[in-house]
Amino acid sequence: MIGRGKAVLVIDPDGPVRQMLAGALRLLKFERVLLAETVAEGRAALAAGTKVDLALIDWDGEPSGFDLAADLRTGRVSPQHDLPIIMLAWKAEPRRALAVQGLKLNGFLVKPVSSDMLERKVASALAPIAKPVPLLKAVPKRLVGQAS
């Protein structure tokens, strides 16, 4: 399953949303689901060295979840700048889509989130990055009937 052996951090100020996401992520077999109500709590968990393989962060708040995502991407906050991040928001706005692309975030989900869409976004965010296939040297074609 997608989350086997992995830990996920969910930062969302809405308790029912946090609980729904936690339940859905447990169904995806995440070993640990860490919940934070505020960006400050999530930032503290990361700063304490909590191992996390994926973060789902609500966009809004003060400080904003987007600010935390930017800090993670630029290395101002541990654990790593390439931590898969999926942003959550109640509204899809073009500026948010552009910001997600600009920070190279791994996804954007509009709440309420369906378990189907969550599974697809999480699977995509955790998929290993495909390594470029080395180019093969050109091999001359053999013609039928010719000895090799």
N, C-alpha and C positions, 0 to 999 in steps of 0.2 A: 504494500500500500504506500501511498505518497509520503506520509510523514513518519514512517517507521524509523525509530531511533533518533528522531529529530526533535528540537525544541522550537516553539513559536512564541513570540511576544505579541500580545494584543493590547493596544492602547486605544481606549475609547471611553469618553465620559458617560455614555449611556449604559447603565447597568444591564438592561435587557438585551441590548445589542451585544455587549461583551459576553453574556451568558450564551446567547444563540451562537455566536462565533466559536466560543469555547466548545460547545457541544458538537458543532459541525466539524471542528478541527480534530476532536477526539475520535469521531467516526472515521476520519482520514488517517487514524492511527498515529497521531503525533504522541511521542512519549511524554513530553512536558508541554503544557499550555500555561504560560505565565500571563496574568492579567494585570493591567494597570489602568487606573481611572484617569490619570493625568499624564501629560508629556513629562512633567517633572519626575513622576514615579517611574516611568519607563526609562528615562535618562539615568536615574539613580541605579536601576537594575542593571543597565548596560555598563555603567561606570564601575559597578561592583564586580564586573568580570563574569556576569551570568552568561553562560554559553547559549547563544541563540542562532538558529539556522534560517529564520524567517521572521519578519516583523510586519504586522498589519497595524497601520497607524491612522487614526482619525485625523483628517486634514485640519480641522478647526481647533480652537482653544487658544489660551494665552499662557505660555508661549504656544505657537501653533505646531501641529504635527508636521506640517510642511517644513518648518524651521528645523525640527529634529532630523527629518529625512535629509535635508541639505547638509546639516552638520555631520551626519553619518557618511554621506557621500564624499565630503571633503576631508574626512579624517579628524574632524574636531571632536568627535565622540567615538569611543570604542564601540563595538569590537573590531569591525573591519569596514573598509569603504565599499566593499562589494557585497555587503549583506543584502539578500533579496528583500525588497520592500514593496508592499502593496498599500496604496493609500486608499482610505475610505472617506466618503462624503455623502451628504444627503442630496447634493445637487451636482450635476455634471455641467461644467462650464468650459467653454473653449480655452480660457486662460489656464485652467487647471490641467487640461489635456496637454497643452504646450509645456507647462511646467514639469509634468511627469516625464515627458520626452526629454526635456532639457537636462534634468537630473539623472536621466537613465534609470528611472525607477522601473520596477518589474510589473507594475499593474496599477489599475485604478478601478475601484468597485463603488457603485452607487448603492446606498442603503435604501430600502431593506435589501439585503443580499440573499439570493437564493443559494441553496447548498450546491446546486449544479454549477452555477457560475463561480462560486468560491472554489470548488474542486478544480475547475478548469484553470483559474488564475493561479492557484497555489501550485498545481502541477507544472504550469508554464514557468512560474518564477523559480521553481526548484530544479527544472530540467538542466542537465549539464550543458554548458556552452559547447556547441559543436566546434571541434578543432578543424582547421582547414586541412583538407586532404592534399597530401603532397602530389604535385604533378608527376605523372609517370613519364619516363623518357619515351620518346616516340620509338615504337618498335616497327621495323619494316614489315610490311605484309608479305606473307608468302603466297605465291601464286600456286593454284592447284596444279599438281603434276610436277612441281619443281622439288628437287631434293633440298633438304634443309642443311 
